[in-house]
């Protein structure tokens, strides 16, 4: 749902502004837990595109926040791909299809 995703990203943007000067590993651990929780809730079949979009948007928000820590405007995307590889897990489908999930063997 688009509105839910936009609202969550706005909340995360505000929280990232509060954590702007927190060390990168601490913020990375926090964002990792946020992303894993999001994936576990929304990780249903056929939702991989939205999971990847949320991961990308979160990475962009973190990059913009890190860019604001300094007065230099340098290319940060190479660094952000390294940080994403370290702290952001790849999206994963956690829930099975309903017919597999509701199959009962007695």
Backbone as CSV, one residue per row, in Angstrom:
resi,resn,N_x,N_y,N_z,CA_x,CA_y,CA_z,C_x,C_y,C_z
1,UNK,0.837,-1.167,0.000,0.000,0.000,0.000,0.884,1.234,0.000
2,UNK,0.616,2.076,-0.954,1.472,3.229,-1.170,1.467,4.197,0.012
3,UNK,0.300,4.472,0.564,0.209,5.439,1.660,0.949,4.950,2.905
4,UNK,0.832,3.661,3.198,1.535,3.114,4.364,3.042,3.220,4.183
5,UNK,3.511,2.909,2.971,4.945,2.955,2.707,5.465,4.391,2.798
6,UNK,4.728,5.338,2.241,5.149,6.732,2.306,5.168,7.242,3.742
7,UNK,4.162,6.860,4.512,4.111,7.292,5.908,5.283,6.715,6.708
8,UNK,5.592,5.448,6.480,6.703,4.813,7.191,8.034,5.453,6.798
9,UNK,8.192,5.756,5.508,9.433,6.397,5.069,9.571,7.799,5.659
10,UNK,8.464,8.524,5.819,8.523,9.841,6.449,8.924,9.725,7.920
11,UNK,8.392,8.722,8.614,8.782,8.504,10.009,10.261,8.162,10.111
12,UNK,10.729,7.318,9.194,12.144,6.940,9.213,13.035,8.126,8.875
13,UNK,12.573,8.997,8.004,13.346,10.192,7.656,13.516,11.091,8.878
14,UNK,12.442,11.263,9.646,12.529,12.073,10.870,13.478,11.436,11.881
15,UNK,13.379,10.124,12.021,14.248,9.430,12.980,15.704,9.482,12.531
16,UNK,15.951,9.388,11.223,17.327,9.484,10.725,17.902,10.876,10.968
17,UNK,17.053,11.902,10.891,17.536,13.256,11.194,17.933,13.372,12.660
18,UNK,17.188,12.680,13.537,17.549,12.698,14.952,18.859,11.951,15.189
19,UNK,19.081,10.902,14.418,20.279,10.071,14.571,21.396,10.478,13.628
20,UNK,21.375,11.684,13.124,22.325,12.108,12.102,23.781,11.961,12.557
21,UNK,24.071,12.287,13.793,25.458,12.273,14.254,25.801,11.044,15.090
22,UNK,24.938,10.063,15.067,25.229,8.786,15.708,26.214,8.042,14.809
23,UNK,27.147,7.281,15.366,28.097,6.545,14.510,27.373,5.634,13.508
24,UNK,27.996,5.473,12.350,27.402,4.709,11.258,27.082,3.264,11.653
25,UNK,27.954,2.544,12.373,27.588,1.170,12.742,26.330,1.077,13.604
26,UNK,26.139,2.032,14.509,24.939,2.010,15.348,23.690,2.261,14.512
27,UNK,23.762,3.224,13.618,22.623,3.503,12.745,22.384,2.335,11.796
28,UNK,23.448,1.705,11.315,23.314,0.557,10.428,22.617,-0.608,11.102
29,UNK,22.962,-0.863,12.360,22.294,-1.946,13.105,20.810,-1.652,13.286
30,UNK,20.497,-0.395,13.603,19.103,-0.017,13.782,18.327,-0.151,12.469
31,UNK,18.901,0.338,11.376,18.226,0.242,10.084,18.075,-1.210,9.639
32,UNK,19.042,-2.034,9.972,18.944,-3.461,9.645,17.737,-4.086,10.335
33,UNK,17.545,-3.755,11.619,16.398,-4.312,12.333,15.083,-3.773,11.769
34,UNK,15.068,-2.518,11.366,13.866,-1.946,10.749,13.546,-2.674,9.451
35,UNK,14.562,-2.901,8.638,14.363,-3.544,7.343,13.953,-5.007,7.493
36,UNK,14.544,-5.712,8.442,14.165,-7.110,8.665,12.722,-7.192,9.155
37,UNK,12.321,-6.301,10.057,10.942,-6.285,10.527,9.958,-5.987,9.410
38,UNK,10.324,-5.056,8.541,9.463,-4.733,7.397,9.337,-5.928,6.472
39,UNK,10.437,-6.597,6.200,10.408,-7.760,5.319,9.609,-8.912,5.921
40,UNK,9.710,-9.093,7.211,8.969,-10.190,7.846,7.466,-9.931,7.840
41,UNK,7.079,-8.686,7.920,5.650,-8.373,7.906,5.091,-8.396,6.485
42,UNK,5.788,-7.742,5.546,5.294,-7.612,4.182,5.879,-8.648,3.229
43,UNK,6.638,-9.605,3.735,7.281,-10.599,2.880,6.343,-11.703,2.451
44,UNK,5.359,-11.359,1.651,4.401,-12.332,1.127,4.724,-12.587,-0.345
45,UNK,4.267,-13.689,-0.892,4.533,-13.961,-2.304,4.038,-12.828,-3.208
46,UNK,4.752,-12.588,-4.277,4.466,-11.562,-5.288,4.653,-10.135,-4.769
47,UNK,5.357,-9.947,-3.664,5.585,-8.615,-3.117,7.067,-8.233,-3.147
48,UNK,7.876,-8.972,-3.879,9.322,-8.729,-3.892,9.668,-7.342,-4.456
49,UNK,8.913,-6.892,-5.450,9.216,-5.590,-6.057,9.076,-4.468,-5.035
50,UNK,8.041,-4.532,-4.211,7.832,-3.506,-3.185,8.868,-3.595,-2.068
51,UNK,9.296,-4.804,-1.740,10.342,-4.961,-0.722,11.644,-4.338,-1.199
52,UNK,11.967,-4.555,-2.467,13.184,-3.955,-3.027,13.067,-2.439,-3.104
53,UNK,11.878,-1.945,-3.429,11.673,-0.496,-3.499,11.835,0.145,-2.126
54,UNK,11.310,-0.512,-1.088,11.458,0.027,0.270,12.927,0.049,0.672
55,UNK,13.656,-0.998,0.349,15.083,-1.077,0.673,15.845,0.043,-0.023
56,UNK,15.537,0.270,-1.293,16.207,1.316,-2.060,15.884,2.699,-1.501
57,UNK,14.608,2.946,-1.183,14.227,4.249,-0.642,14.869,4.498,0.717
58,UNK,14.961,3.474,1.533,15.607,3.606,2.831,17.096,3.898,2.667
59,UNK,17.713,3.268,1.691,19.126,3.526,1.411,19.323,4.964,0.949
60,UNK,18.425,5.473,0.118,18.519,6.864,-0.333,18.352,7.840,0.824
61,UNK,17.413,7.555,1.720,17.212,8.431,2.877,18.450,8.465,3.762
62,UNK,19.044,7.297,3.985,20.247,7.246,4.811,21.399,7.984,4.129
63,UNK,21.511,7.829,2.824,22.553,8.541,2.084,22.377,10.049,2.159
64,UNK,21.148,10.522,2.029,20.902,11.961,2.137,21.221,12.475,3.530
65,UNK,20.918,11.684,4.540,21.227,12.087,5.912,22.738,12.132,6.127
66,UNK,23.449,11.139,5.621,24.910,11.144,5.772,25.538,12.293,4.985
67,UNK,24.957,12.624,3.858,25.480,13.721,3.050,25.330,15.049,3.785
68,UNK,24.306,15.180,4.605,24.088,16.422,5.341,25.038,16.587,6.525
69,UNK,25.758,15.532,6.879,26.688,15.635,8.003,27.901,16.472,7.660
70,UNK,28.158,16.681,6.409,29.355,17.393,5.979,28.962,18.523,5.038
71,UNK,29.865,19.455,4.828,29.592,20.568,3.915,30.063,20.255,2.504
72,UNK,30.702,19.119,2.321,31.169,18.732,0.998,30.081,17.971,0.263
73,UNK,29.993,18.197,-1.022,29.054,17.480,-1.865,29.834,16.535,-2.749
74,UNK,30.097,15.370,-2.248,30.834,14.398,-3.043,29.910,13.268,-3.439
75,UNK,30.368,12.459,-4.353,29.573,11.315,-4.778,29.592,10.280,-3.662
76,UNK,28.437,9.981,-3.172,28.322,9.117,-2.011,27.802,7.732,-2.382
77,UNK,27.376,7.549,-3.639,26.683,6.313,-3.981,27.585,5.091,-3.879
78,UNK,28.870,5.216,-4.224,29.786,4.078,-4.083,29.880,3.647,-2.626
79,UNK,29.949,4.629,-1.743,30.016,4.329,-0.313,28.707,3.723,0.172
80,UNK,27.594,4.210,-0.356,26.298,3.694,0.073,26.099,2.250,-0.375
81,UNK,26.627,1.873,-1.521,26.499,0.467,-1.934,27.306,-0.432,-1.006
82,UNK,28.447,0.054,-0.524,29.221,-0.720,0.444,28.475,-0.838,1.779
83,UNK,27.886,0.272,2.226,27.125,0.239,3.478,25.891,-0.651,3.337
84,UNK,25.254,-0.615,2.173,24.083,-1.467,1.956,24.482,-2.934,1.968
85,UNK,25.615,-3.252,1.385,26.067,-4.633,1.398,26.383,-5.119,2.797
86,UNK,26.823,-4.200,3.643,27.178,-4.594,5.004,25.971,-4.655,5.936
87,UNK,25.075,-3.660,5.856,24.013,-3.535,6.852,22.632,-3.912,6.364
88,UNK,22.364,-3.857,5.076,21.013,-4.106,4.576,20.925,-5.505,3.995
89,UNK,20.140,-6.378,4.586,19.974,-7.715,3.993,19.128,-7.624,2.724
90,UNK,19.317,-8.587,1.850,18.503,-8.646,0.641,17.065,-8.996,1.026
91,UNK,16.087,-8.451,0.310,14.691,-8.773,0.616,14.423,-10.267,0.463
92,UNK,13.512,-10.750,1.274,13.228,-12.183,1.304,11.738,-12.391,1.548
93,UNK,11.191,-13.404,0.917,9.794,-13.781,1.140,9.755,-14.718,2.348
94,UNK,9.064,-14.307,3.385,8.995,-15.097,4.618,7.743,-15.964,4.691
95,UNK,6.681,-15.580,4.006,5.416,-16.288,4.100,5.216,-17.137,2.850
96,UNK,4.636,-18.307,3.035,4.371,-19.197,1.909,3.044,-18.814,1.252
97,UNK,2.791,-19.422,0.115,1.501,-19.235,-0.537,0.401,-19.774,0.373
98,UNK,-0.812,-19.237,0.300,-1.874,-19.668,1.222,-2.181,-21.157,1.154
99,UNK,-2.165,-21.750,-0.031,-2.501,-23.178,-0.091,-1.430,-24.036,0.582
100,UNK,-0.202,-23.572,0.628,0.847,-24.298,1.341,0.781,-24.033,2.837
101,UNK,0.408,-22.824,3.176,0.366,-22.422,4.566,-0.810,-23.041,5.301
102,UNK,-1.904,-23.209,4.609,-3.115,-23.710,5.257,-3.332,-25.203,5.075
103,UNK,-2.387,-25.865,4.462,-2.509,-27.303,4.269,-2.337,-28.011,5.610
104,UNK,-3.306,-28.833,5.965,-3.291,-29.523,7.242,-3.185,-31.020,6.963
105,UNK,-2.253,-31.670,7.596,-2.154,-33.123,7.490,-2.428,-33.708,8.863
106,UNK,-3.448,-34.526,8.943,-3.792,-35.135,10.220,-3.745,-36.638,10.129
